[in-house]
Amino acid sequence: MKKAFVLAIALLFTMGLRAQQKGITKSPITESKTLNSEEQQILNYIDANMPRAIALLKESVNINSGTLNIEGVKKVGALFAKEFEAAGLQTHWVAMPDSIRRAGHLVAMTPAAAYAANSEATQNKNAAKVIKGKKLFLIGHLDTVFEPDMPANPFTMLNDSTATGQGANDMKGGDVIVLIALQALQAQGLLKDAAITAYLTGDEENAGYPRAVSRGDFIETAKKSQIALAFEGANGLNSVATARRGASGWQLNVTAKTGHSSGVFTQNAGYGAIYEAARIVNEFRVQLSQEKYLTFNPGVFIGGSDMQYDQAKATGTAIGKTNIISPSTVVNGDLRFLTEPQKIAARKTMQNIVNQSLTGTKATISFQDGIPSMAPTKGNEEVMEVISNVTKSMGLGATTAGDPGSRGAGDISYVAAYLDCIDGLGASGKGAHAPGETINLKEFPFLIKRAALTMYRLTR
């Protein structure tokens, strides 16, 4: 049955390539005059192994690995560990304490990366002599947003260039890109002196708390590399992310005098908690909503004559009598930003607004750090230029930086302060995080080739 599936996928993939070639004549990659012989062999390997890549994608997609499905996440990790080992990488599992309620993470290292990491631990200054090029840190994740109690969506071919399935592009497609790219390099003997670490987290979609535990090893491992490449969803063949916004939280608490509504707005009764909270939130909008890359969204707004709020679950109930001035209100929201200075400045403005209380009210605001931002840097731009030269060599044209505002926060942001970073190197498709999520199989081989050649050139 498995052989029949692989043959069917091979036939569909061949049909897809033929359809693709009708639109762009011959594959621009095979016609390129700027690829060396090793690079051409890498591309040949990928072409020959595309049916196997799609079969691996299907197998992983059909394993439910919602973040809270610990056994499912571990099962996908075991599947991918075998594939990393087939590329000559050494793997290990980073377990999480039971209190974190997460599966853990899969780490794979080339022998050179493992040796360098161990040598650094023992302060062996000669370790770097075995390394060619840059030390790379590849980022993916094993989990999806689709938990077992959600409607199933198995891997299904919709046509010769599109498939659907839970996590097909976010981000099991990206994980498969990493695996096949590494296997293509290994097949040509090109990983021998390359220091590459791949780190697939098990809870990217809903990271465990405290983050110092759930991301502690991730950050420390990343610090031993020089460049991070993350394989979240691609926005086509000619765009990557050189920056991503960070995410944090805020909570506004307002208390006020209560009494009969006939006295509202007077010096004695004051304005009540709901009016004060509305003033504050609206003033956030007035003063900050036009700042580029800065957003803040009130997700919960609860007030009334009698109000209960569960902070842990961000839910609550309220009873509101129209003739009673509200004594308390809670607003909970997020704050997204491109740089740490932008976050700090926004928080200062919000605090100043909160401090200007209406009569008879008292408001406080607290801020919670979440995922840091991946700020744009010169180093990130330089790595993008390497990728741009790759896509030019492939006959696909230059690569440019995507809009940071189009992406949310991601795992790469935890290490952006320590490495040059690029994201958006994964699979392309539509509807991530939604039922019917799709992957673009027409672009899939080109994205694998882009990843493989990028790794190759960075590690020469």
Protein Blocks (a to p, Z undefined) as FASTA:
>chain_A
ZZmmmmmmmmmmmmmmmmmmmmnopafklmpckbcfklmmmmmmmmmmmmmmmmmmmmmm
mpccbfklmmlmmmmmmmmmmmmmmnopacddddddfklopabjcddddfklmmmmmmmm
nopaklmmmpgcjaddddddfbdfbdfkbccdddddfblmbccdehklmcmkmmmmmmmm
mmmmmmnopmmmpccdddddfklmoccddfklmmmmmmmmmmmpmbdcdfbdcebjkbcc
fbdcdddddddddddddddfklgoiaklonojmlmmmmmmmmmmmmmmmpghiacddfbd
cddjbdcddfklopacddddfkbccfbdcdddddddfbfklmmmmmmmmmmmmmmccehi
acddddddfbdcddddfklmmmmmmmmmmmmmnonopaddddfklpccdfklmmmmmmcc
dehiaccdehihiahiacdfklmmmmmmmmmmmmmmmmZZ
